[in-house]
């Protein structure tokens, strides 16, 4: 069973010089209760994919082709009003900086109750009761008192818990979490990750976790999609992608992670940088940086293909050499 299906999603940004293609035929699916990690360098298209799913693309960005289906219903072509009903009720969002998600002029209780009543048929007293329960579930101490506090009265980690409570307010089926632990220190990160996993397990919600931190991916996710230059380079079960990478870019990312057991003096690195949107090379976008590049990579762009337990957009994934 599939909860979210993204099929050949193309996102473009028209400008005076033409059109920049920021996402290029991105496809993946998420099942109920599953956590899918989306990882890659800055500019790979991770956050843009999340924004397209929740209907918050910044103009002039637009979905040019492909489709996004939630429970089999297409949502990428909905109007703003219809999308607003789905956002919150069926899809919750957690962003990197909790201060951008919380209004400093209102108490967290006011914001939670407003969100709950916008999506659920509850009176003010029932909504307040639910808001207190959500704060308690997300680990806020003394929620009966804290519900009447303002965002600035919470620490960074506690604010992120409030944002998670806000995302869960209407019991959505899918949560899009964009770098939810980046602004937090390591000990708080672990608590937020544990909380996200608990939410999935108890509520059956699926999570799309966008991050550049492979440690978070390894700790949290069931499957992982590795993105590069607006495309999915490799996707598969976390253990397989980390330990048996089929795409040279994924292998390079894994080799750049510090290993406590190895005796290396220096970390490996991937030479070069991700191409700009207006300078993506023909063939495989990774070919200028790839240590295994051969002639076919320069002229033909690979699609995702079976590569053992994962799927990779690499000609070598199926043993191609010409």
C-alpha positions as CSV (number, residue, x, y, z in Angstrom):
1,X,0.0,0.0,0.0
2,X,1.3,3.5,-0.9
3,X,0.4,6.7,1.0
4,X,2.4,9.2,-1.1
5,X,3.4,8.7,-4.7
6,X,5.6,11.2,-6.5
7,X,5.8,10.4,-10.2
8,X,8.3,12.1,-12.6
9,X,8.0,15.4,-10.8
10,X,9.5,18.4,-12.7
11,X,9.7,21.8,-11.0
12,X,10.8,24.8,-13.0
13,X,11.7,28.4,-12.4
14,X,11.0,30.7,-15.4
15,X,13.3,33.8,-15.6
16,X,14.2,36.4,-18.2
17,X,16.9,34.2,-19.7
18,X,14.7,31.1,-20.0
19,X,13.6,28.4,-17.7
20,X,15.7,26.7,-14.9
21,X,14.8,23.1,-14.2
22,X,15.3,22.6,-10.4
23,X,13.7,19.1,-10.1
24,X,14.1,16.7,-13.0
25,X,11.7,13.8,-13.1
26,X,11.8,12.9,-9.4
27,X,9.9,9.7,-8.5
28,X,9.5,7.9,-5.2
29,X,6.8,6.5,-2.9
30,X,6.2,6.4,0.9
31,X,4.1,3.7,2.7
32,X,2.0,4.3,5.8
33,X,4.2,4.3,8.9
34,X,7.4,4.5,6.9
35,X,10.2,7.0,7.4
36,X,11.8,8.0,4.1
37,X,15.0,10.0,4.4
38,X,16.0,12.4,1.6
39,X,19.6,13.3,1.6
40,X,22.1,15.2,-0.5
41,X,24.3,18.3,-0.7
42,X,22.9,21.9,-0.5
43,X,21.1,22.6,-3.8
44,X,20.3,19.0,-4.6
45,X,16.6,19.7,-4.5
46,X,15.6,18.1,-1.2
47,X,13.7,21.0,0.3
48,X,12.2,21.9,-3.0
49,X,10.7,18.4,-3.2
50,X,9.2,18.8,0.2
51,X,7.8,22.3,-0.7
52,X,6.2,20.9,-3.9
53,X,4.5,18.1,-1.9
54,X,3.0,20.5,0.7
55,X,2.1,23.1,-1.9
56,X,4.5,25.8,-0.7
57,X,6.6,26.4,-3.8
58,X,7.9,30.0,-3.9
59,X,6.8,31.9,-7.0
60,X,7.8,31.8,-9.8
61,X,8.5,28.1,-9.1
62,X,5.9,25.8,-10.5
63,X,5.2,22.1,-11.0
64,X,5.8,21.8,-14.8
65,X,5.0,18.1,-15.2
66,X,4.6,14.9,-13.3
67,X,2.2,14.4,-10.4
68,X,1.9,14.0,-6.7
69,X,-0.7,11.6,-5.3
70,X,-1.8,11.3,-1.7
71,X,-3.9,8.2,-1.1
72,X,-4.4,7.9,-4.8
73,X,-5.7,11.5,-5.1
74,X,-3.7,14.0,-7.2
75,X,-2.8,17.1,-5.1
76,X,-0.3,19.0,-7.2
77,X,-3.0,20.6,-9.4
78,X,-5.3,21.7,-6.5
79,X,-6.1,25.4,-5.9
80,X,-4.8,27.3,-2.8
81,X,-8.0,26.8,-0.8
82,X,-8.2,23.0,-1.4
83,X,-4.5,22.7,-0.7
84,X,-4.8,24.6,2.5
85,X,-7.4,22.0,3.7
86,X,-5.1,19.1,2.9
87,X,-2.1,20.9,4.5
88,X,-2.5,20.4,8.2
89,X,-5.3,17.9,8.0
90,X,-3.6,15.3,5.9
91,X,0.0,16.6,5.6
92,X,1.9,18.1,8.6
93,X,5.1,20.2,8.2
94,X,8.1,20.6,10.4
95,X,10.7,23.2,9.4
96,X,14.3,23.8,10.3
97,X,13.8,26.9,12.3
98,X,10.9,26.7,14.7
99,X,10.7,30.5,15.0
100,X,9.5,30.7,11.4
101,X,6.6,28.3,12.2
102,X,5.5,30.0,15.4
103,X,3.9,33.5,15.6
104,X,5.7,35.4,18.4
105,X,2.6,37.5,19.1
106,X,0.4,34.5,20.3
107,X,0.8,31.9,23.0
108,X,1.6,28.4,21.8
109,X,-1.8,27.3,23.1
110,X,-3.6,29.9,20.9
111,X,-1.7,28.6,17.9
112,X,-2.4,25.0,18.6
113,X,-6.0,25.5,19.4
114,X,-6.6,27.5,16.3
115,X,-5.0,24.8,14.1
116,X,-7.0,22.0,15.9
117,X,-10.3,23.8,15.4
118,X,-9.5,24.7,11.8
119,X,-9.3,20.9,10.9
120,X,-11.3,19.0,13.6
121,X,-14.8,19.5,14.8
122,X,-14.0,20.4,18.4
123,X,-15.2,23.2,20.7
124,X,-12.7,25.5,22.5
125,X,-12.5,23.4,25.7
126,X,-12.0,20.1,23.8
127,X,-9.3,21.8,21.5
128,X,-7.5,23.1,24.6
129,X,-7.5,19.6,26.1
130,X,-6.2,18.1,22.9
131,X,-3.5,20.8,22.7
132,X,-2.3,20.0,26.3
133,X,-2.2,16.3,25.4
134,X,-0.1,17.0,22.3
135,X,2.4,19.1,24.3
136,X,2.6,16.3,26.9
137,X,3.1,13.6,24.2
138,X,5.9,15.7,22.6
139,X,7.7,15.9,26.0
140,X,6.9,19.4,27.1
141,X,7.0,19.4,31.0
142,X,4.0,20.9,32.9
143,X,1.9,21.4,29.7
144,X,-1.0,22.8,31.6
145,X,1.1,25.9,32.4
146,X,3.3,26.0,29.3
147,X,0.3,26.1,27.0
148,X,-0.2,29.8,27.9
149,X,3.5,30.7,27.3
150,X,4.8,32.5,24.2
151,X,7.4,31.0,21.8
152,X,10.2,33.2,23.2
153,X,9.7,31.6,26.6
154,X,10.8,28.2,25.2
155,X,14.3,26.9,24.5
156,X,15.2,25.9,20.9
157,X,14.6,22.2,21.6
158,X,11.3,22.9,23.3
159,X,10.2,25.2,20.5
160,X,10.8,22.4,18.0
161,X,8.7,20.1,20.2
162,X,5.9,22.7,20.0
163,X,6.2,22.7,16.2
164,X,6.0,18.9,16.1
165,X,2.8,19.1,18.3
166,X,1.5,21.7,15.8
167,X,2.3,19.4,12.9
168,X,0.4,16.5,14.6
169,X,-2.5,18.7,15.7
170,X,-5.0,17.3,13.1
171,X,-3.5,13.8,13.0
172,X,-2.1,14.0,9.5
173,X,-1.1,10.8,7.6
174,X,2.1,12.3,6.3
175,X,4.7,14.6,8.0
176,X,7.2,16.4,5.9
177,X,10.1,17.3,8.2
178,X,12.7,19.6,6.6
179,X,16.0,19.6,8.6
180,X,14.1,19.4,11.9
181,X,17.2,18.9,14.0
182,X,19.8,21.1,12.2
183,X,19.4,24.1,14.6
184,X,19.6,22.0,17.7
185,X,22.5,20.6,19.7
186,X,23.4,16.9,19.5
187,X,21.7,15.8,22.7
188,X,18.4,17.5,21.7
189,X,18.7,16.1,18.2
190,X,18.6,12.6,19.6
191,X,15.5,13.4,21.6
192,X,13.7,14.9,18.6
193,X,14.6,11.9,16.4
194,X,13.3,9.5,19.1
195,X,10.1,11.5,19.2
196,X,9.6,11.4,15.4
197,X,10.1,7.6,15.5
198,X,7.6,7.3,18.4
199,X,5.0,9.3,16.5
200,X,5.3,7.1,13.4
201,X,5.0,3.9,15.5
202,X,2.1,5.0,17.6
203,X,0.0,7.0,15.0
204,X,0.9,5.1,11.9
205,X,2.0,8.4,10.2
206,X,4.6,8.4,7.4
207,X,7.5,10.8,7.6
208,X,9.5,12.3,4.8
209,X,12.7,13.4,6.6
210,X,14.8,15.9,4.7
211,X,18.4,16.3,6.0
212,X,22.1,16.4,5.0
213,X,23.1,14.4,8.1
214,X,23.7,10.8,7.3
215,X,23.9,10.0,11.0
216,X,20.3,11.1,11.4
217,X,19.3,9.1,8.3
218,X,21.0,5.9,9.6
219,X,19.4,6.3,13.1
220,X,15.9,7.2,12.0
221,X,14.9,6.0,8.5
222,X,13.6,2.8,6.9
223,X,14.6,3.8,3.4
224,X,16.7,6.7,1.9
225,X,16.7,8.6,-1.3
226,X,20.0,10.3,-2.3
227,X,19.5,13.4,-4.4
228,X,21.9,15.1,-6.8
229,X,21.3,18.1,-9.1
230,X,17.5,17.8,-8.9
231,X,17.3,14.0,-9.5
232,X,17.2,10.9,-7.3
233,X,20.7,9.3,-7.7
234,X,19.9,6.2,-5.5
235,X,17.0,4.9,-3.4
236,X,16.7,1.8,-1.2
237,X,16.7,0.4,2.3
238,X,19.0,2.5,4.6
239,X,21.3,-0.4,5.5
240,X,21.9,-1.3,1.8
241,X,22.4,2.3,0.6
242,X,24.9,3.0,3.5
243,X,26.8,-0.3,3.3
244,X,26.5,-1.3,-0.4
245,X,26.2,2.0,-2.3
246,X,25.6,1.4,-6.0
247,X,26.0,5.0,-7.2
248,X,29.5,6.6,-7.0
249,X,28.0,9.8,-5.5
250,X,26.4,7.8,-2.7
251,X,29.6,5.9,-2.2
252,X,31.5,9.3,-2.0
253,X,29.0,10.6,0.6
254,X,29.4,7.5,2.7
255,X,33.3,7.6,2.5
256,X,33.2,11.2,3.7
257,X,31.6,10.3,7.1
258,X,34.0,9.9,10.0
259,X,34.3,6.3,11.1
260,X,35.2,5.7,14.8
261,X,36.7,2.3,14.0
262,X,39.0,3.2,11.1
263,X,42.5,4.7,11.5
264,X,42.4,7.3,8.7
265,X,44.3,10.5,9.0
266,X,42.0,12.4,6.5
267,X,38.4,12.1,5.5
268,X,37.6,11.3,1.8
269,X,36.0,14.0,-0.2
270,X,34.2,14.3,-3.5
271,X,36.2,16.7,-5.7
272,X,34.4,19.6,-7.4
273,X,31.0,21.0,-6.7
274,X,27.4,20.3,-7.7
275,X,26.6,22.1,-11.0
276,X,24.5,25.2,-11.1
277,X,21.0,24.7,-12.6
278,X,22.0,26.6,-15.7
279,X,25.1,24.5,-16.2
280,X,24.1,20.9,-15.7
281,X,26.2,18.8,-18.1
282,X,24.8,16.4,-20.7
283,X,24.6,12.7,-19.8
284,X,24.9,12.0,-16.1
285,X,25.0,15.2,-14.0
286,X,27.6,13.7,-11.7
287,X,30.0,12.8,-14.6
288,X,32.5,15.7,-14.0
289,X,33.1,14.5,-10.4
290,X,32.8,10.8,-10.9
291,X,35.9,8.6,-10.4
292,X,34.3,5.8,-12.5
293,X,33.1,7.9,-15.5
294,X,33.2,6.4,-19.0
295,X,32.1,7.5,-22.4
296,X,28.4,6.6,-22.1
297,X,28.1,8.7,-19.0
298,X,29.0,11.8,-21.0
299,X,26.2,11.4,-23.6
300,X,23.3,9.5,-22.0
301,X,21.5,10.3,-18.8
302,X,20.7,7.1,-16.8
303,X,17.3,6.6,-15.2
304,X,16.9,4.7,-11.9
305,X,17.6,1.0,-12.5
306,X,17.8,-2.1,-10.3
307,X,21.2,-2.4,-8.6
308,X,20.9,-5.3,-6.2
309,X,18.8,-4.2,-3.2
310,X,18.7,-0.6,-4.2
311,X,17.9,1.4,-7.4
312,X,20.5,3.7,-8.8
313,X,20.7,6.1,-11.7
314,X,24.1,4.9,-12.9
315,X,25.2,3.0,-16.0
316,X,27.6,0.9,-13.9
317,X,24.7,-0.2,-11.6
318,X,23.9,-2.9,-14.2
319,X,27.5,-3.6,-15.1
320,X,27.4,-1.3,-18.2
321,X,30.9,-0.4,-19.6
322,X,30.2,1.1,-23.0
